[in-house]
Structures are given as structure tokens and as C-alpha cells.
């Protein structure tokens, strides 16, 4: 079973974090939500409070197939200010493992040099913080072991693409159909 760790900060965009978790879990992916706070509780960008599975101090992400960074403001900057997140994401990438960021969160990947020479997307206005990337303006962009997403409206297709990256293409297609996404797009 694939294992994904998703870092969540105060100010994270609800639809991005919760949709990714939901879609991946529906497909049988083990998703561990990780609060960067001292406690597991996080208050998201629109006041929704959630209890994450663990905290950044307790999480051991060495068994991660993928690390995910949802966006939102100030969530993305809070994630970027967390040295444990930056260290884990850079190590994950250096080991050739998968990393993903959506909305404003690709600024973290850009700051770490992960987007150098890659195609990537982000929420409009954050392009300059994707250092070294070619900005695609797509809903989501996959380049090697890195996936980036544009913003809240891109969360479903972004999540389905993550499933495909994790070798769960059949599950992604079943979810596209079952969640009425294919109907929406026709």
C-alpha cells in the first residue's frame, strides 16, 4: 500500500488538504496528516479546525512514497517556515521519491531548488517564487517525481493525477466516474 504524508499548517486551504486526503484514502492509499503545530489541532484558512493524525515532531516520514504540501495563505508560508518540513521535502526529493504541492505551496519547492529545470504550475501570482521552473498555467503539472497544482479548483484532477503517480490509475478512473468528475467534464 502506498503511503503519503501530508503536512498541514494553520492557514492551509481546506479544500486542497481535505480533498487530497479524501480522494487518496478512497483509493486505498494510507494518508497520514501531519500538523506542523505542537499539537495535532490545526485551524485552516477559513476557520475549519481539524485534528491531524500526528505532529511534525512525532512523524517519521522515512517510509513515505510521497510528501504533499497543500496551499492557502498563510498556510504555505507557515509550511515554508517549518525547518522540519523543508528538510523532509528536500530529503524526499534527493532520494528520488515523489513530492507534490498545490496553490501557493510550490513556493516551498522553488525555494529548495526542486523545481530547477522542471515544468510546474501554481496559483497565479506565485510564479516568481518557483525558482528555476517553467510556468505552465495548467491545472496540474507532472514533471518526473514532482507534481504541482494550480489552486482550489484543481484539487480533484490534481488528486487523481497523484493516484496515477502512485500506480493507482485504475482506482483514479473509478473515482473520476464514481465522484461524477467525468460527468462534470463532459
N, C-alpha and C positions, 0 to 999 in steps of 0.2 A: 504494500500500500504506500502510495506517495505521501510524503509528509511536508507540510508547508507551515512556516511560522509567519504570522502577520503582526507587525508592530503597530500599535495604536497609541496615540498621544491625545492629551487634551487638545481640542480644536480640530480633530480629524473629521473629515466629511463622512457623515453617517452612511449615505447610500453606497459610497465606494467600499468602505470597510465591511459593512454588513452584507452587502450583495456578494462580494467576493467570497466571504466566509460561507454564506448560504449555498451558492452555486457549487463551490468546490466540495462541500460536505454532502450535498445531494448526489454527487458523482462518486462518493466513497473515498475522497481524499481526507486524510487526517489534517485538520487545520488547527493550529494552536495559536490563539490570540494572546499577544504579549503586550501588557501595559508597560509604558516606559516610566510610569509613576512609581512611587514607593509602595503603593497599594495596587491591587488589581482593578480598582474602580477608575474609570475614565469618563470625563464629560466631553461629549463630542461637540462639533461646531454649532449645532442648533439646539443644544441643551439636553440631548438624549444621554442618559447615563447607562453605561454597561459595565459588567464585571468580566474582565478578561480571564482567560484560563490560567495565566501566570504573570509574573512580572519580569522585567528585563534582568533584575538581579538574580532571579531564580532560574531563568531559562537557559538551557544548554542546547544551542541550535546546531551543534556539530552533525546531527543526523538529518538536517534539513535537505530536502530536494530542491526547495525554493524558499526564498525570503521575499515577502511582499510589503510594500510601503504604500498605504492609501494616502490621498492628498487632503485637501482642505487647508484652510488657514485659520489659526496659526498652527494647525496640526503638522504640516510639512516642515515648517521651521523648527517646531518643537522636536520632531524626529531628527532633523539635521543637527540640532544642538546636543543630542544624546550621543556621547562618545561610544557607548556600548553598541548602539545601532550602527553607527558608521564603521566601527571595527568589524562587526559581524558581516555587514553587507560587502565590505571590501574583501574580507577573507573568503566569503562565499564565491564572489566573482573570480578571485585569483585561483580558486580551486576548480574553476570551470563549471561551477554549478549555476543554477538559474536564479535570477533576480528580477523583480518586477516593481514598477512604480507608476502611479497614475496621478493625473491632475497637476498639482504643484510639486509632488514628491520627486519627479525626475531631477529636480534641482539637487537632490542628495547624490544621485548617481553622477550628475555632471560635476559636482564639487569633488567627488572621489576619483575622477578621471575615467570612470567606467564607460562613459558614452563617447570617448575619443574614437573618431573614425566610424562611428555607428550611425544608423538611421534611428530617429526617435521622435516622439511626439510628447506634448504636454498641454496643459491649459494655456490658452493664448495669453501672452504677457510674460511667460516664464521662459521663453525661448533662449534668451540671452544667458540663462543660468544652466543651460545644457551644454556646458563647455565641450567643444570638440565634436558635437553631434551635427548631423544634417537633419534639420527640422522637416518633418513630413506632412504635418497638418492632418494626419489620418486619425480615425477614432482610436486605433491602436496600431502599434508597430512592433514587429518581432524582428530582432537582428541577433542571430546567434542565440546565446543564452540569456538575452535581455529582452524584456517586453516592457513597453511604456504605453500609457493610455492618456487620452485627451482630457477627460473630465467626467462628471457625474453621468451624463447621458451615454457615455461609452462603457459604463461598468459591465453591462451584460455581455456585449461582444468581447470585451477585454477578458472577462472571466471564462468565457467559452474557449478563447484562444489559449489561456493558461492551461485549461484541461488538455488541449491538444499538445501543448509543450510537454505535459506530464505523461503523454502516451495514452490519453483517455479521449481520443477522438470520437469513438462510438458513443460514449457517455455524453460528450458535448452535444452531439447531434440529437440524441434522445431528449436532452434538456431543452435544446432550442425548440424542438417540436412540442414537448410537454408543457413548457412555460409560455407557449404561444408566441415565442420570438419570431419563428418563421412566418407566422400569420401576420405579425406586425410589419415585417419587412416585405411582404408580398403586395 
